[in-house]
Amino acid sequence: MHDFNYFQPYHKGKGKANWPRLLGFMVVLVVLGLVAINVLKMVISLNALKGEVASLEARLNDPQLMEFAQEVDTAEAKLAGLRFDGFTVGAMKAVVDYDTVFDYDKLETIMDRLVDDSYLESLNYTGRQLSLRGLVESDALANVAQLVYNLRDSEEYKDFNVSMISRASAADDGTHVFQIEFIPVEYADETGR
């Protein structure tokens, strides 16, 4: 009898490769591989950053560093006090020298109108014109403008002139020098400054 192959009807000819599907599958594999590499790099950099943060936290919690920070804060507070005291001595000298034009109440008006982070260095008279020179530590234009506004608002002075605002340099830690000239109201109408 004739050998009958039961599997022969199920054999089909060699199929053609589906190139677009194969190419799409390869592209997906490459993209997934690149994403996996990128994720791996991010995990490695995250672990490195965690290590750096841990070392910085350890340095910040160092008692010696905390002691130095405390000393710096104390020194800054003393510097602010010395600046204020330096002006007070200079201003009091000016009050004594120009007692007929400028009294302690006018000095107190100026001191009360100072804005934050500003310090006066000197107080001078030329005729009836008062000239203030000082330092401002941050946002110089806005702080000097606020100081002029505050002085004008007191209604004790007029004819304001901001004659100088210096540029900050790295050497002076960002402080600006300013100079404002104005006249007390009672002498504003007189001639011959």
Secondary structure, DSSP 8 states (H G I E B T S, - for coil): -----TTGGG--------HHHHHHHHHHHHHHHHHHHHHHHHHHHHHHHHHHHHHHHHHHT-HHHHHHHHHHHHHHHHHHHHHHHHHHHHHHHHHHHTTTT--HHHHHHHHHT--TTEEEEEEEEETTEEEEEEEE-S-HHHHHHHHHHHHHHTTSEEEEEEEEE----GGGTT-EEEEEEEEEGGGTT-S--
